[in-house]
Amino acid sequence: MKHFKFLSEMHRENNVPPPEHPMLSLLRITPGMTLNFNEFTCDFYMIGLKNVRAGHWLYGRTRFDHDKGSMVFWKPRQVIEIKNLEFENDGYILLFHEDFLLGSTLQSEINKYAFFDYETDEALHLSPKEEKTMLRLFDSLVTEYGNNEDEFSRDIIIANINAMLNYAERYYKRQFLNRKPLVGKTVSAFNHFLDNYLKEDKLPEEGLPSVTSMASALHISPRYLSDLLKMETGKTAQELIHIFLINEAKNKLRASGENVSEIAYSLGFENMSYFSKLFKKETGLTPKDFKKQFLN
């Protein structure tokens, strides 16, 4: 698999005209054009806005859907492939090297945008009004990209990218709200997974269920799962796992003759201090003090 460190190398390999900037590339895709990029990884962030007629792209080994107005976000060193991608209307692909952000506020903040880790078919689906907002930002980037570079160019471009990411975060929250039936099903499936994990007595042998393993079982990415649950319940996936286990610990402490360490082990906790700290955080009491209430 090819890994690209330089934008010029990636353009040349895929028969695309060379970029105007060594660390920034903006591809404008017009109807009738077909894109093909063999499977690759790179050191660039990529943002795509597209109205796809045919073909597909893969990200993290999973296929993205192609509803009109969708946006997708890639981060460095993820596996990407684009096959026979045809566009109905104008589309854009923005690529910028991670070093383009060096010294900027966005460099330290870009990791907060969880949608760069959405590896399944959860592209951002824009309403017509939202799409116009994003197109304006892309058009602004096109103008700046075509200008002669000066001392203001980089700051203006980064400001536009930052605005694009902030709008994307807002629109993703709207998307979660608009997909309430899907969200509800995911929350139910999440709880069902935990119930079965407990019933099948996997905790002592396999330990605490991880967000990654649960997301894999539910066929969505860990970051998307946590964001979806946070929107619906106010808690992240990790917090909900902890709450589930502490509730089960409370049941066992009330009714079981087992001591605290035995209960902790049966729930997959190998570290007693971690279990006690987590229990006290959720209940306000240590496990021993909680159990004493029922012994008395």
N, C-alpha and C positions, 0 to 999 in steps of 0.2 A: 504493500500500500504506500502511496506517495505521501510525503509530508512536506508542506510548503512553508518555508521560513520567510519568503519574500513574495510580495504581490506580483511583481514583474514575472517571477518564475511561474506562478500559477496562471497568469494571463497567457504566457507563451505556450505553456503545456496544453492549454485548452483553446488555442486559436482565437483568443480575445485580444483586441487592440491594447497596447501597453497603457498602464495607468498614468494619470497626469501627475500623481504624487506618489513618492516611494512607499508611503505608509497608509495611503487612502485611495480607495477605488470606488467609483459609483457607476454601476452598469444600468443603463436605461434599456429596458426590453420592450420592443414594439411588436404588435400583432404580426404573426407570420414567422417570427424568429423562433428557433429551436435551440434550447440549451442542453449540453451534455457535459457533465463533469464526472470523470471516473472517480471511484471511491478514494477519498483522501482525508487527511487531517491537516491542520494549519495552525499558525500562530495569530489568526485574525478573529475578530468578532465579525459576525455577518448578520445583517437585518434585511429581510426580504418582504416586499409588498407585491402581491401578485393576484392576477385574475387568470387562473389556469384553465386551459381548454383540454389539454391532454398531457400524458406523462406523469412523472412523480419525482419527489425527492425523498431521500432517506436521511434521517438524522439519528445518531445513536442506535443504528440498526433498526429503526422503526419508521414506518411510512407516515408522512404527514397527509392530512386531508386537504381538499382543494375547493372548499366553498369560496364563493366570490368574496373579494375584499379581505382575504386572510393575510395576516402578517406572521412571520416566523423569525425566531431569534436563535442564533448559534453562538457558542463561545469557543475559544481556542481549544484545540486538541480533541474535539469531538469528531467522530466518523461521519462524513457527509458524502452523499452521492446524488447526482441529478441526472435523470434519464429522460431524454426526448420531451423536455418540458416546453410546451407551447402556450402562449399567452393570448387571451381574448382581447384584452386592452393593454395599455401601457403598464409596465411594471418596473420595479426598481430592485436592485440588490446593492446594498451598501456594505463595503468591507473596510475595516480599519484595523491595523496592526495594534496589538496590545500596547506596544511602546509609544504609539501615537498619543496615548493618554498620560504619559509620564509627567509627574509634577502637577497635574490638574486635580481638582476636587473629584471629578468623575472617576479617576483612577482608583481612589479609595472607596468610592460608593457604588461602583458598577456591580459588585458582588451581591448587593442587596436586592437586585432585580431577579427574583426567583425564576422568572420565565425563561431565562437563559439555560435553566436546567430542566425544562419541560421536554422530555425525550420521546413522548408518545404523540398521538394524533390530536394534540390540543393546541393547535394554532390559534391565534387571536382573530376572531371573526368581527369585522368592523361593520357598523351601520353605515349607510351612505354619508351621514353627517360626519361621523368619525373618520371615514376614509378621506373626505375632503380635507380635514385637519391634517392628517398624516401626509397627504399629497402636497399640501402647502409647505410642510417642513422639508420634504424631499426636494421640491422645486427650489427652495431656498438653498439647500445644499448643492443642487446643480449649478445655481448661479455662482456661489462662492467657489465651487470646485473648478469652474471655468475661468475664474478671474486670475490675474497674475498674483502670485502669493506675496503677501506683505506681513508686517508684524501683527496684524489683527486677524489674519485668516484662520489660524488654528483655533483661537479662542471662539470665533464666530461659529466654526464648524462644530466644535465640542459643545457649545451652547445649544445648537440645533439638535445634536444627538441626545443631549441630556433632556431636552424638551420632549423629544420623541419617546424616550424611555419613560418619562413621567406620565405622558398621555397613555402609553401602553399599559402602565400599571393601573391607571384609572379604568381603562376599558376592560382589562381582565377582571376587575372587581365587578363591573357591570355584567360581564359574561357569566361569572359565577352566579350572580343573582338571577339572571335570565334563564339559567339552566337548573332551576330549583329541583325539578324531578330527578335529574341526573345526580345532583348533589345529594339529595335524600337517599337515593339508592346506594351511593358510595358510602355514606355514613352507616347505613344498615349493613352493607357488606363488610365494612370495617369492624363493626361490633360482632357480626356473625363470625368473622375470622377469629377474633379474640375468644369468643365463647367456645368455638371448636378446639382452639389451641389448648384451652384449659381442660375441656372434656377428654381430649385425647392424651392428656397427661404428658404433654411435650415439654413443659417447663423444666422439670428436674434434669432431663437429658439434653435438651436443646437450648436451655437458657431463655432469657428474656427475648421476646420477639422484637426484631428491629424494624424501624420504619421502612428500610430498604426491602426487607423480605416481605413485609405486608404490601408495599406498593407493587412489588413484582407479582404477588398473588392476585392483586386487583387490576393488574395490567395498566398501571399508570406510573408516572415517575414519582420519586419520593417528595420532591419539592412541590409538585402539583397536588399530591395528596395532602400534604400539610397545609398548603394555602387554601385548598377547598374545604378542609375540615375547620380551619381557623375562621373562614367566612361563615360557615354554618353554625359552629358550636362555640366559637370564641377561644378554642384551645387548639394547639398544634397536635399532630399525630403522636409525637413523643409524649406530650402531656396527657393525652387521652389513654395511651398505653399505661402510663404510671397510675392514673386515676383508677383504671380498671383493676390493676394488680393490687393497689392499696385497698380497694373495696373488697376484693377477695381475701386479702390479709385480715381485714377487720372481721369478716365472717368466720374465718378460721380461729382468730384470737378469741372470739366470743364463745364458740362452740367446741373447739378442739382441745384435746388434752395435750397436744404437742407444745413444746416450748417455742420461744420466739425464733431461735436459730433454725429449728426444724421447719417451721412454717416459712421462714425466709428462703430456705433451700428448696422447699417444695414448689415455691413460686418462681424459681429460677435465679434468685439472688445469691451470688457466691460471696459477696462482700457485705458483711453484717452492718458495718458502719454506714454504707451507702443505703441499705434498706431502712435503717433507723432514721437516717437523715431525711429520706424521702417520705417516710411514714409521718414524721413529725411535721414536715412541711405541709402535708395534705390534711392532717387531723389536729395539729396543735399539741399532740401528746407523743411520747415515745411508745413503741410497741409494748414494752413492759408495763408502763403506766396505764395504757389502754386496757390491757388484759387484767390488771389488778381491779379495775372497776367492776368486772364481772365475777371475779373470784370473791370479792367482798359482798 
